[in-house]
């Protein structure tokens, strides 16, 4: 919209900046106004031109979107991959919030996203080794902590195995043939 006014599009939140969280308003804020409606902006308008929030109830459940369809992920609702933490259902301090948070995140799906992050990290390290002509080696994947998710890059919770930096002056664009 900045370059071409009035041409903005709303991206699918299940594919772009995916957070693996519930996409329905469940309250308590504005509970009566938008309860069980999609968080995305309504696609239909009322005769007076205002958004039709009441019919805005059919949306994709981002907690079950195939990982292969996700373009970018945001790890707010899930744990950050480099923290090497296995996601667990959130327990609120205020027990009155339990109804709202009990299904906020699909923990199994979060760990699929975390695993995918480590797959991409491994692929990047391998490409970096080739592009740097062997000057940068992939980290040893001997962590042993929850390897099904962390692929050997974690020794324990919080025990992340850092990636070796590329050599000084290395242009990362070389990895992508630019």
DAKACOR-V713811 format. One record per pair of residues at least 6 apart in sequence whose C-alpha atoms are under 6 Angstrom apart, sorted by sequence separation. I is the first residue (numbers start at 1). J is the second residue. D is the distance in whole Angstrom. If there is no record, write none. Layout:
I|J|D / I|J|D
//
This chain:
1|7|5 / 45|51|4 / 46|52|5 / 154|160|5 / 1|8|5 / 45|52|5 / 129|136|5 / 154|161|6 / 44|52|6 / 79|87|6 / 129|137|5 / 144|152|5 / 153|161|5 / 26|35|5 / 42|51|6 / 143|152|4 / 145|154|6 / 25|35|5 / 26|36|6 / 142|152|5 / 143|153|5 / 145|155|5 / 25|36|5 / 42|53|6 / 141|152|4 / 143|154|5 / 144|155|6 / 145|156|5 / 24|36|5 / 25|37|6 / 141|153|5 / 143|155|4 / 24|37|5 / 125|138|5 / 24|38|5 / 42|56|6 / 23|38|6 / 24|39|6 / 23|39|6 / 38|56|6 / 37|56|5 / 38|57|5 / 37|57|5 / 87|107|6 / 139|163|6 / 136|166|6 / 78|110|5 / 81|114|5 / 115|149|5 / 115|150|6 / 20|62|6 / 21|63|6 / 20|63|5 / 63|106|6 / 131|175|5 / 14|62|5 / 15|70|4 / 16|71|5 / 17|72|5 / 18|73|4 / 19|74|5 / 15|71|5 / 16|72|5 / 17|73|5 / 18|74|6 / 19|75|6 / 17|74|5 / 19|77|6 / 84|154|6 / 85|157|5 / 84|157|5 / 84|158|5 / 83|158|5 / 82|160|6 / 22|104|5 / 21|104|5 / 21|105|5 / 20|105|6
//
